[in-house]
Amino acid sequence: MNFWLVKSEPDVYSFERLVVEGNARWDGVRNYQARNNLRAMKVGDLCLFYHSNIGLEIVGIARVSTEHYPDPTAEKGDWSAVDLEPVCPLKRPVSLAEIKAHPDLQQFLLVRNPRLSVMPATQGEFLLLLALGETEMAI
């Protein structure tokens, strides 16, 4: 299993909306590195769901439910989408400020390359962020 972080502006698509809808196409990614990360995702991989612009915090966990396929929103170019399903909200959101201040998260890509919208996370980073979010789940 691999671990990821996906970003969405909560006023565009929030974790709460994913919970209500039960499944969502993760599309509209127009960065080659983020696209390649989408293409590396496998069914069952877990994703930290990060609210960008508003909130700036990890708020939930999602799971990849469908591996990459051509992004139907792309008018041109070779872009991909995946489908995500909700797993659980974090009991306590983990803010970007808290992440940046944590000594064990200095190599986390959200700290090193904060503009990337889809990024890998290590299992250690994922578990630490779950703990900071006071959330337990079987992996």
Secondary structure, DSSP 4 states (H G I P E B T S, - for coil): --EEEEEE-TTTS-HHHHHHHS-EEE-----HHHHHHHHH--TT-EEEEEETTTT-EEEEEEEEEEEEEE-TT-SSS--EEEEEEEEEEEEEEEEHHHHHH-GGGTTSHHHH-TT-SEEEE-HHHHHHHHHHTT-----
